[in-house]
Amino acid sequence: MEKLIVGLGNPGEKYKLNRHNVGFLSIDYLIKEFNASYVSSKFKGELFKSDKFLFLKPLTFMNLSGESVKEVKDFYKIKNKDIIVIHDDIDLKLGALRFKRGGSSGGHNGLKSIDECVGNDYYRVRIGVGRPEKKEEVIDYVLGDFTEEELKCIESLFPIIKKAIENIDEAQSRYSRKGC
């Protein structure tokens, strides 16, 4: 049974290194590591396939990510337990890494959309991007680019994420990190 690995982010060059696009950055790394080939963009996203996994970068913008996930899930008849979503989390320290199955969206609009379209019983890879000092700065913060130092910290997590998705049932206890 194939697993669907979804990286959340926003399409377009101007968003490429945004904190909110850490899911896309992760998928780019995984596509190379698993030697995945491009399949299609007919599912409201870019879909890639390797021997073990399908990789999806929804192109609907963050708030409608669930539409793309649902189309791929339905077409390939993927169960929720075989979906892994990689996303940013402002409630975690920069470089922290957490794994869980199910739960609430925690206010993350990409997860809210997926929950509405397919339910919430899927795995989540939560990558800590830190939080701004003031609540009213959250949108600008997540849509802001990583600094060079922050990006190095985030990129150091990608090999761990690769191992974790290969052993997702053990990920929570084996691969979680407290941050950089």
Wavefront OBJ file of the C-alpha trace (Angstrom):
o trace
v 0.000 0.000 0.000
v 1.352 3.395 -0.985
v 1.536 6.258 1.438
v 0.721 9.825 0.435
v 3.185 12.384 1.768
v 1.780 15.932 1.607
v 3.867 19.047 2.129
v 1.915 22.186 2.930
v 2.874 25.538 1.486
v 1.934 28.229 -0.982
v 2.851 28.060 -4.669
v 5.033 30.664 -6.318
v 8.578 31.926 -6.137
v 7.780 34.710 -3.646
v 6.685 32.134 -1.036
v 9.470 29.608 -1.648
v 11.497 30.248 1.541
v 8.610 31.371 3.775
v 8.253 29.702 7.173
v 4.765 28.626 6.067
v 6.357 26.687 3.176
v 8.417 24.302 5.265
v 6.206 21.460 4.002
v 7.085 22.245 0.382
v 10.784 22.466 1.284
v 10.547 19.046 2.948
v 8.820 17.522 -0.083
v 11.488 18.931 -2.417
v 14.134 17.165 -0.326
v 12.169 13.886 -0.170
v 11.489 13.854 -3.917
v 15.243 13.907 -4.533
v 16.064 11.376 -1.805
v 13.463 8.860 -2.982
v 14.206 9.502 -6.675
v 10.546 10.350 -7.268
v 9.263 11.135 -10.743
v 6.743 13.779 -11.692
v 3.279 12.291 -12.264
v 0.788 15.088 -12.836
v -0.616 18.437 -11.828
v -4.227 17.422 -12.487
v -5.015 17.019 -8.770
v -4.813 20.741 -7.963
v -1.217 20.068 -7.002
v 2.093 18.680 -8.166
v 2.197 14.914 -7.677
v 5.368 12.813 -7.684
v 5.811 9.055 -7.256
v 8.628 6.845 -5.993
v 8.670 3.102 -5.355
v 7.199 3.580 -1.869
v 5.438 6.935 -1.775
v 3.305 9.508 -3.516
v 4.438 13.083 -2.796
v 2.017 15.998 -3.113
v 2.517 19.752 -3.105
v -1.007 21.267 -3.224
v -1.110 24.302 -5.523
v -4.399 25.612 -4.124
v -2.688 27.910 -1.608
v -2.629 26.899 2.032
v -6.272 27.518 2.943
v -7.600 25.092 0.304
v -4.992 22.323 0.613
v -7.650 19.759 1.479
v -9.146 19.916 -2.023
v -5.914 18.636 -3.557
v -5.407 15.995 -0.852
v -8.968 14.694 -1.339
v -8.554 14.378 -5.111
v -5.368 12.299 -4.760
v -6.795 10.262 -1.863
v -9.944 9.399 -3.827
v -8.164 8.665 -7.125
v -5.570 6.343 -5.543
v -7.971 4.979 -2.878
v -5.624 5.916 -0.049
v -6.766 5.450 3.529
v -6.303 8.296 6.012
v -3.878 6.195 8.052
v -1.619 6.210 4.971
v -1.543 10.017 4.661
v 1.325 11.977 6.218
v 1.104 15.788 6.209
v 4.232 17.888 6.790
v 3.584 21.428 8.012
v 4.877 24.406 9.965
v 3.940 24.878 13.616
v 4.376 28.241 15.357
v 3.696 26.667 18.744
v 6.965 24.733 18.529
v 10.443 26.166 18.956
v 12.432 26.603 15.745
v 13.749 23.202 14.680
v 11.484 21.186 16.950
v 9.959 18.136 15.321
v 6.820 16.323 16.482
v 4.825 13.460 15.048
v 1.233 12.585 15.808
v -1.829 10.995 14.321
v -5.163 12.770 14.426
v -6.074 15.691 16.606
v -7.124 19.244 15.969
v -5.782 21.663 13.391
v -4.426 23.916 16.138
v -5.570 26.921 14.105
v -3.480 25.928 11.051
v -5.601 26.757 7.992
v -4.013 24.093 5.789
v -4.856 21.405 8.336
v -8.372 22.818 8.787
v -8.939 22.432 5.061
v -7.655 18.847 5.040
v -9.781 18.000 8.092
v -12.885 19.370 6.330
v -12.187 17.422 3.125
v -10.944 14.034 4.390
v -11.265 14.002 8.191
v -8.468 14.316 10.743
v -7.227 10.746 11.201
v -3.921 11.134 9.361
v -0.319 11.529 10.477
v 1.187 14.958 10.967
v 4.835 15.943 10.899
v 4.957 19.224 12.809
v 8.041 21.353 12.161
v 8.648 24.141 14.637
v 9.223 27.546 13.092
v 8.943 29.566 16.303
v 6.533 32.363 17.083
v 6.686 36.156 16.870
v 6.481 38.172 20.093
v 3.115 39.748 19.269
v 0.025 37.808 18.185
v -0.823 40.390 15.516
v 2.510 39.643 13.810
v 1.737 35.949 13.146
v 0.642 36.310 9.496
v 3.655 38.429 8.520
v 5.907 36.068 10.471
v 4.795 32.826 8.799
v 4.778 34.520 5.381
v 8.269 35.848 6.056
v 11.387 34.102 4.795
v 13.667 32.011 6.972
v 16.967 33.628 7.815
v 20.019 31.770 6.522
v 20.681 30.378 10.016
v 17.042 29.307 10.494
v 17.041 27.592 7.105
v 20.145 25.568 8.037
v 18.379 24.461 11.206
v 15.249 23.422 9.274
v 17.244 21.626 6.557
v 19.023 19.591 9.252
v 15.621 18.012 10.023
v 14.997 16.672 6.525
v 17.067 13.453 6.883
v 15.244 12.761 10.165
v 11.888 13.301 8.462
v 12.950 10.872 5.721
v 13.683 8.153 8.297
v 10.477 8.939 10.166
v 8.157 8.586 7.187
v 9.735 5.222 6.426
v 8.864 4.135 10.001
v 5.866 6.368 10.722
v 4.376 4.105 13.391
v 7.569 4.543 15.460
v 8.159 8.198 14.563
v 6.640 9.777 17.655
v 8.967 7.995 20.063
v 12.100 7.735 17.881
v 12.378 10.896 15.811
v 10.917 13.827 17.757
v 13.325 16.735 18.392
v 13.220 19.644 20.841
v 14.695 22.274 18.476
v 17.913 23.919 17.394
l 1 2 3 4 5 6 7 8 9 10 11 12 13 14 15 16 17 18 19 20 21 22 23 24 25 26 27 28 29 30 31 32 33 34 35 36 37 38 39 40 41 42 43 44 45 46 47 48 49 50 51 52 53 54 55 56 57 58 59 60 61 62 63 64 65 66 67 68 69 70 71 72 73 74 75 76 77 78 79 80 81 82 83 84 85 86 87 88 89 90 91 92 93 94 95 96 97 98 99 100 101 102 103 104 105 106 107 108 109 110 111 112 113 114 115 116 117 118 119 120 121 122 123 124 125 126 127 128 129 130 131 132 133 134 135 136 137 138 139 140 141 142 143 144 145 146 147 148 149 150 151 152 153 154 155 156 157 158 159 160 161 162 163 164 165 166 167 168 169 170 171 172 173 174 175 176 177 178 179 180
